[in-house]
Amino acid sequence: MKTFALLATLATGILLLYGTRDFAPWGDPASPASSHVSRVYIERAVEETHVPNLVSAILGDYRSYDTMFETVVIYCAGLAVVSVLRRNRS
């Protein structure tokens, strides 16, 4: 069983690393995220959200559902870790 788990983990890791070949180079100013999305956020965030802080405008308004569900996932993972590591006092 441990061998199967190791092979599954290695296969998944290899597939994930293979998938990164299509990523734009790190910090590339011509990448789609830098040339389209970032510019729109920077230019329109204050007038569309009425929040003076750019980071708060992006996380709280544009990506609010994403941020909320990331928090829920982290909370559930924490509950799972606590429930697995909890000792019975009997």
C-alpha positions in Angstrom: 0.0 0.0 0.0 2.9 2.4 0.8 4.4 1.7 -2.6 1.2 2.5 -4.3 0.9 5.8 -2.4 4.5 6.7 -3.2 4.0 6.0 -6.9 0.7 8.0 -7.0 2.5 10.9 -5.3 5.4 10.8 -7.7 3.1 10.5 -10.7 1.0 13.5 -9.5 4.2 15.5 -8.9 5.6 14.7 -12.3 2.3 15.7 -14.0 2.2 19.0 -12.0 5.7 19.8 -12.9 5.0 19.0 -16.6 2.1 21.4 -16.5 4.2 24.3 -15.4 6.1 24.2 -18.7 3.2 26.3 -20.2 3.5 29.0 -17.5 4.8 32.4 -18.5 8.3 33.1 -17.1 8.4 34.5 -13.6 8.0 38.3 -13.6 7.4 38.5 -17.3 5.8 41.9 -18.0 4.2 40.6 -21.2 2.3 37.7 -19.5 -1.5 37.9 -19.6 -1.8 38.5 -15.9 0.6 41.4 -16.1 -0.6 42.9 -19.3 -4.4 42.6 -18.9 -5.6 41.8 -15.4 -3.2 43.9 -13.3 -3.7 47.0 -15.4 -7.5 46.8 -15.0 -7.2 46.3 -11.2 -4.8 49.2 -10.8 -6.7 51.6 -13.0 -10.3 50.9 -11.9 -10.1 49.6 -8.4 -10.6 52.8 -6.5 -13.4 54.1 -8.7 -15.3 50.8 -8.9 -15.0 49.7 -5.3 -14.6 53.1 -3.4 -11.9 51.5 -1.3 -8.7 53.6 -1.1 -6.4 50.6 -0.4 -5.7 48.6 -3.6 -5.0 45.3 -1.9 -8.2 45.5 0.2 -10.2 46.4 -2.9 -8.9 43.4 -4.8 -9.2 40.9 -1.9 -12.5 42.2 -0.5 -14.4 43.1 -3.6 -13.0 41.6 -6.8 -11.9 38.3 -5.2 -14.3 38.1 -2.2 -15.8 34.7 -2.9 -12.3 33.3 -3.6 -10.9 34.7 -0.4 -14.0 33.5 1.6 -13.7 30.0 0.3 -9.9 29.9 0.8 -10.6 30.8 4.4 -13.2 28.0 4.7 -10.8 25.5 3.2 -8.1 26.4 5.7 -10.6 26.3 8.6 -11.7 22.8 7.5 -8.1 21.6 7.2 -7.4 22.9 10.7 -10.4 21.0 12.0 -9.3 17.9 10.3 -5.8 18.1 11.8 -7.2 18.8 15.3 -9.6 15.9 15.0 -6.9 13.5 13.8 -4.4 14.5 16.4 -6.8 14.7 19.3 -6.2 12.2 22.0 -9.0 10.4 23.8 -8.9 10.8 27.5 -10.5 7.5 28.4 
